Amino acid sequence: MKFISWNIDSLNAALTSDSDRAALSRQVLSTIAGEDPDVIAIQETKLSVAGPNKKQDAALKEFFPGYQVEWVSSQPPARKGYAGTMVLFREGMEAKTTAPRIGAPDTMDYEGRILTVDFGDYYFVNVYTPNAGSELKRLADRQIWDKLYADYLASLDSKKPVIACGDFNCAHEEIDLAHPENNHFSAGFTDEEREGFTNLLNRGFVDTFRLLHGDIPSVYSWWAQRIRTSKINNSGWRIDYFLVSDRIKERVRRSEMLDSGPRQDHTPLVLEMD
């Protein structure tokens, strides 16, 4: 089985815009399609409450014919066109999709941040973890989220194995970003967020990239758009992950980043398992 995860930073922009960035995004979508995955997880769709419109749906089908599409969007009282997640999987796969609310603070439960698919033998969970925000204004709420999300994954894992992926908005260790010395008080690398990620792993999960690649340095999944040379200089962060239940880690065969070319921001991840 092959799984792919990508924070697309606006599905509409990627599918329908004429901008240079949209063209680069479509190249990444073509790369994903070329991998012929069984399941695709997308974060930060920024769709309306009603989901993909006809134009967006048609464009998706051009890239991924023969896939069923499930989604959850931000809804009141949360902001419109904010966050949102989507999962595509091959038609014919038996699946039951839910968009759980975990009791998170503020409007986090209404921002379309978790989409879970029960594939029978295992759960597949797509997450877009809340960012702690500028000046760490949302850090306290983020800490609560991290605990509740860990509880949620552990509850699923108590029933059957879990594959969890997405944008976790956290570089776990110093090796997971290019300049740790400058970022200990930056969103995504605070001690509190890193502790939350450690707690998640300690609930019975493994970071599949580190499982296969050990302490290989300078491999990242995100480069800041606002810094024009961030990707050229590989000044990035690894904040996107594929996690699996400890008891199925021996089934992992491939876990790596896909090449997104010159496009900055997130790059897709691929996971292959027996």
C-alpha positions as CSV (number, residue, x, y, z in Angstrom):
1,M,0.0,0.0,0.0
2,K,1.2,3.5,-0.8
3,F,0.1,6.6,1.0
4,I,0.9,10.3,0.3
5,S,0.4,13.3,2.5
6,W,0.6,17.0,1.4
7,N,-0.2,20.4,2.9
8,I,-1.4,22.1,-0.3
9,D,-2.0,25.6,1.1
10,S,-5.3,26.2,-0.7
11,L,-6.7,23.5,-3.0
12,N,-8.7,26.1,-5.0
13,A,-5.5,28.1,-5.8
14,A,-3.7,25.0,-6.8
15,L,-6.5,23.8,-9.1
16,T,-7.9,26.9,-10.7
17,S,-5.5,29.9,-10.4
18,D,-3.4,31.1,-13.3
19,S,-0.5,32.3,-11.0
20,D,3.0,31.0,-11.3
21,R,2.7,29.4,-7.8
22,A,-0.4,27.6,-8.9
23,A,1.4,26.2,-11.9
24,L,4.1,24.9,-9.6
25,S,1.4,23.4,-7.3
26,R,-0.1,21.6,-10.3
27,Q,3.3,20.1,-11.1
28,V,3.4,18.7,-7.6
29,L,-0.1,17.3,-8.1
30,S,1.2,15.6,-11.2
31,T,4.2,14.2,-9.2
32,I,1.7,12.8,-6.7
33,A,-0.5,11.2,-9.4
34,G,2.6,9.7,-11.0
35,E,3.3,7.8,-7.7
36,D,0.0,6.0,-8.2
37,P,-0.9,6.0,-4.5
38,D,-3.7,4.1,-2.9
39,V,-4.5,6.9,-0.4
40,I,-3.8,10.7,-0.5
41,A,-4.2,13.0,2.4
42,I,-4.3,16.8,1.9
43,Q,-4.2,19.5,4.5
44,E,-5.1,23.2,4.5
45,T,-7.6,22.8,1.7
46,K,-9.2,26.2,2.5
47,L,-12.5,25.1,1.0
48,S,-16.0,26.4,1.7
49,V,-18.3,24.5,4.1
50,A,-19.9,22.9,1.0
51,G,-16.6,21.4,-0.1
52,P,-15.3,21.3,-3.6
53,N,-17.4,23.2,-6.2
54,K,-18.0,21.7,-9.7
55,K,-14.9,23.4,-11.2
56,Q,-12.6,22.1,-8.3
57,D,-14.2,18.7,-8.4
58,A,-13.6,18.4,-12.1
59,A,-10.0,19.5,-11.8
60,L,-9.4,16.9,-9.0
61,K,-10.8,14.2,-11.2
62,E,-8.4,15.1,-14.0
63,F,-5.5,14.6,-11.7
64,F,-6.9,11.6,-9.8
65,P,-9.5,9.7,-11.8
66,G,-10.9,6.7,-10.0
67,Y,-10.6,8.1,-6.5
68,Q,-13.3,8.7,-3.9
69,V,-13.0,12.1,-2.3
70,E,-13.8,12.8,1.4
71,W,-13.4,16.2,3.1
72,V,-14.1,18.4,6.1
73,S,-14.0,22.2,6.0
74,S,-13.9,24.9,8.5
75,Q,-17.4,25.9,9.7
76,P,-18.9,28.5,12.0
77,P,-18.0,29.6,14.6
78,A,-14.5,29.1,13.0
79,R,-13.3,31.3,10.1
80,K,-14.6,30.6,6.6
81,G,-12.1,29.2,4.1
82,Y,-9.6,28.3,6.8
83,A,-7.7,25.0,7.4
84,G,-9.6,22.0,6.2
85,T,-8.5,18.4,5.3
86,M,-9.3,15.9,2.6
87,V,-8.6,12.2,1.9
88,L,-8.8,10.6,-1.6
89,F,-8.7,6.8,-1.9
90,R,-9.2,4.3,-4.7
91,E,-12.8,3.6,-5.6
92,G,-13.8,0.2,-4.4
93,M,-11.8,0.4,-1.1
94,E,-14.2,-0.3,1.8
95,A,-14.0,2.7,4.0
96,K,-15.9,4.7,6.6
97,T,-15.0,8.3,7.1
98,T,-15.5,10.5,10.2
99,A,-14.5,14.0,11.1
100,P,-14.1,13.7,14.9
101,R,-14.2,16.5,17.4
102,I,-11.8,15.9,20.3
103,G,-12.9,18.6,22.7
104,A,-10.3,21.1,21.6
105,P,-10.3,24.7,22.8
106,D,-11.4,27.9,21.0
107,T,-12.7,27.0,17.5
108,M,-10.2,24.3,16.8
109,D,-12.8,21.5,16.6
110,Y,-14.7,23.5,13.9
111,E,-11.7,24.2,11.7
112,G,-11.8,20.8,9.8
113,R,-8.5,19.7,11.2
114,I,-9.0,15.9,11.5
115,L,-10.3,13.4,9.0
116,T,-10.3,9.7,9.9
117,V,-10.9,6.8,7.6
118,D,-11.6,3.3,8.9
119,F,-10.2,1.0,6.2
120,G,-11.2,-2.2,8.1
121,D,-7.9,-3.5,9.2
122,Y,-6.5,-0.1,10.3
123,Y,-7.4,3.5,10.8
124,F,-5.9,6.3,8.6
125,V,-5.9,9.7,10.2
126,N,-5.2,13.0,8.4
127,V,-4.4,15.9,10.6
128,Y,-3.6,19.6,10.2
129,T,-2.4,20.6,13.7
130,P,-3.1,24.2,14.8
131,N,-0.1,26.5,14.6
132,A,0.9,28.2,17.9
133,G,0.8,31.5,15.9
134,S,2.6,34.8,15.9
135,E,3.9,35.7,19.3
136,L,2.8,32.2,20.4
137,K,-0.7,33.6,21.0
138,R,-2.2,30.1,20.5
139,L,0.5,28.1,22.3
140,A,-1.6,27.4,25.4
141,D,-4.5,26.1,23.3
142,R,-2.0,24.2,21.2
143,Q,-0.7,22.3,24.3
144,I,-4.3,21.3,25.1
145,W,-4.8,20.2,21.5
146,D,-1.6,18.0,21.5
147,K,-2.8,16.1,24.6
148,L,-6.3,15.6,23.3
149,Y,-5.0,14.5,19.9
150,A,-2.6,12.0,21.5
151,D,-5.6,10.7,23.6
152,Y,-7.6,10.4,20.4
153,L,-4.9,8.4,18.5
154,A,-4.3,6.2,21.5
155,S,-8.1,5.4,21.7
156,L,-8.0,4.3,18.0
157,D,-4.9,2.3,18.5
158,S,-6.5,0.4,21.4
159,K,-8.9,-1.0,18.7
160,K,-6.6,-1.6,15.7
161,P,-3.4,-0.2,14.2
162,V,-3.2,3.4,13.1
163,I,-1.5,5.3,10.3
164,A,-1.5,9.0,11.1
165,C,-0.1,11.7,8.8
166,G,-0.2,15.4,8.1
167,D,1.2,18.7,9.0
168,F,1.9,18.5,12.7
169,N,3.4,22.0,12.9
170,C,6.3,20.8,15.0
171,A,10.0,20.1,14.4
172,H,10.5,17.4,17.0
173,E,14.3,17.5,17.5
174,E,17.1,19.9,16.7
175,I,18.0,17.8,13.7
176,D,14.6,18.5,12.2
177,L,15.3,22.1,11.3
178,A,18.2,24.0,9.8
179,H,18.7,26.6,12.5
180,P,17.6,25.3,15.9
181,E,19.7,27.7,17.8
182,N,17.6,30.6,16.6
183,N,14.2,29.1,17.0
184,H,13.6,27.8,20.5
185,F,10.9,30.4,21.0
186,S,9.5,30.1,17.5
187,A,6.1,28.5,16.8
188,G,6.7,24.9,15.9
189,F,9.9,24.5,17.9
190,T,9.0,25.6,21.4
191,D,9.8,23.2,24.3
192,E,6.1,22.8,24.9
193,E,5.3,21.7,21.3
194,R,8.2,19.3,21.2
195,E,7.2,17.8,24.5
196,G,3.7,17.3,23.1
197,F,5.1,15.5,20.1
198,T,7.3,13.3,22.4
199,N,4.2,12.5,24.4
200,L,2.3,11.4,21.3
201,L,5.1,9.1,20.2
202,N,5.3,7.7,23.7
203,R,1.6,6.6,23.5
204,G,2.6,3.9,21.1
205,F,3.6,5.4,17.8
206,V,6.8,5.8,15.7
207,D,8.0,8.5,13.3
208,T,8.5,6.4,10.1
209,F,11.1,8.7,8.6
210,R,13.4,8.4,11.5
211,L,12.6,4.7,11.8
212,L,14.1,4.1,8.3
213,H,16.7,6.9,8.0
214,G,18.0,7.3,11.5
215,D,19.7,10.7,12.2
216,I,20.2,11.7,8.6
217,P,20.5,15.5,8.7
218,S,19.2,18.3,6.4
219,V,16.1,16.6,5.2
220,Y,13.1,18.9,5.5
221,S,9.4,19.1,4.5
222,W,8.8,22.8,4.6
223,W,10.6,26.0,3.5
224,A,9.3,29.5,4.3
225,Q,7.7,31.2,1.4
226,R,8.6,34.7,2.8
227,I,12.3,34.0,2.5
228,R,13.1,33.7,-1.2
229,T,16.3,31.7,-0.8
230,S,15.0,29.3,1.9
231,K,14.7,26.3,-0.4
232,I,17.7,27.1,-2.5
233,N,19.8,27.2,0.8
234,N,17.8,24.3,2.2
235,S,17.0,26.3,5.3
236,G,13.9,24.2,6.1
237,W,12.0,22.4,8.8
238,R,10.6,18.9,9.0
239,I,7.1,19.4,10.4
240,D,5.2,16.9,8.3
241,Y,5.1,13.2,9.3
242,F,3.8,9.7,8.8
243,L,3.4,8.0,12.1
244,V,2.3,4.4,12.6
245,S,1.4,2.2,15.6
246,D,4.5,0.6,17.1
247,R,3.2,-2.9,16.4
248,I,3.1,-2.4,12.6
249,K,6.4,-0.6,12.2
250,E,8.1,-3.6,10.7
251,R,5.7,-3.3,7.8
252,V,7.1,0.1,6.8
253,R,9.2,-0.1,3.5
254,R,9.5,3.5,2.4
255,S,9.1,6.9,4.1
256,E,10.5,10.0,2.5
257,M,9.8,13.4,1.0
258,L,8.9,13.7,-2.7
259,D,10.6,16.3,-4.8
260,S,8.4,19.4,-5.2
261,G,10.9,21.2,-7.5
262,P,11.3,25.0,-6.9
263,R,7.9,25.3,-5.1
264,Q,8.5,26.5,-1.5
265,D,6.2,25.8,1.5
266,H,5.4,22.1,2.1
267,T,6.6,19.1,0.0
268,P,4.6,15.9,-0.1
269,L,5.5,12.8,1.9
270,V,5.2,9.2,0.8
271,L,4.8,6.1,2.9
272,E,4.8,2.5,1.6
273,M,3.9,-0.5,3.7
274,D,3.3,-4.2,3.3
